């Protein structure tokens, strides 16, 4: 519950006086007064606490104004103060519901403020509220956080044990998108280098070095290490530098007897590895999750967790999360395809095709299969797509590890 | 398909190119125009030069989010009945890197290619440049191909 400014409280008090004046039981033979309170704002609870004896809270119960009173015989005062508000909601003053309250609003307000002032120093507190629908002080803590610490704090502050409710809840986080700065860094987020944008494929540890993998063509030069510097999500943001390219094998020319076609340059993966800068938080195995596949949303709602690696076969349903088209999902149509890259002499050997959405900026994205709950099997990284944006191409994880070396990905 | 080089560009002038101003898309700033330049008539079997021009007509720089290190663009050729007879990006796999391209006031970005009609008839040409949102599209341009 927010606490309005003094000016608003004064205005609300004036409105309540008007409400009381209009609902004193007298009747007029003339035309009914204009329904000036049809659009009345919710009454200020602080004002109610001063004007209604024993007031302990107000809320709507299935649309019916409901008040807590420590002395239910003071119902008349509540009806007078809230009659206009009730009528604006289509409820007659006599139909206002009165519940037996145990604590006065003023006490609850004082206790709430006292607890709030100190509780946030303890880890895991999500919010502190005067719960006017329960006539209690409510402290919400993250799952697994200590209830006892909050209870002992409340006791020290003079809050009756019965007046306090401690409840577990999910932490409240800013709603971020795949294109914004997000920490800890997870797969699927936008990365920036030079004048280009790509996506993070997955986090990995290689030879003890904390790293992320993205596409080879998402480096300053595709093939070969030039120390590309990466920012998440844009270099113009403070604290956005996250790492430096450290591995990107060269493309090799085709020779007779090799898998690489004549006059082409080849690799089995379009993948590179960057080492995280010191102090950059990242989640090993973490992939940003949006609200659902193929819905276009870029808003992060959770995190997938890599729990295994594997390869897909034709007919498998696979997924990707990338900065441009978000979470897309579709069926594998071809595996181990030698794929020419438009506008170049590069052929990516043994790649996988998927009928699913893709767009510019998705290069480097994670590709994975769902295995239950938030667990996923890492399959590879996306690097290409068709002109219509309806088919993506990815490098399988086995090809990536063949070229970048063994990677710990979860 | 070969890229249209400088020599072809000079030859194209003889074909009396016509400029068609694209209809602004919702994602496009008012100061951005996207035009397709092509002859309105040609002969079957002869390459037809097609130019797409993206111009910042405003007085402020514009950041464009375009696909590819070399800008990816599509040209779609359809018959009068709507059947697609050529699509530049059909059966092509492009890298999905996004390039932030800044167009200074008055600056023009030009990409070009050629298409060879194999049969006479009336055709419609349209240029498309993918972005990280809705693609930019030119207005359709008519082309008559004689035998």
Interface residues (C-beta under 8 A of the other chain):
Chain A: X195 X196 X197 X198 X215 X217 X218 X270 X322 X323 X324 X339 X340 X341 X342 X343 X358 X359 X360 X361 X362 X363 X382 X383 X384 X385 X386 X387 X388 X389 X392 X393
Chain B: X65 X66 X67 X68 X69 X70 X72 X74 X87 X88 X89 X90 X91 X92 X93 X94 X95 X96 X97 X98 X99 X100 X101 X130 X131 X132
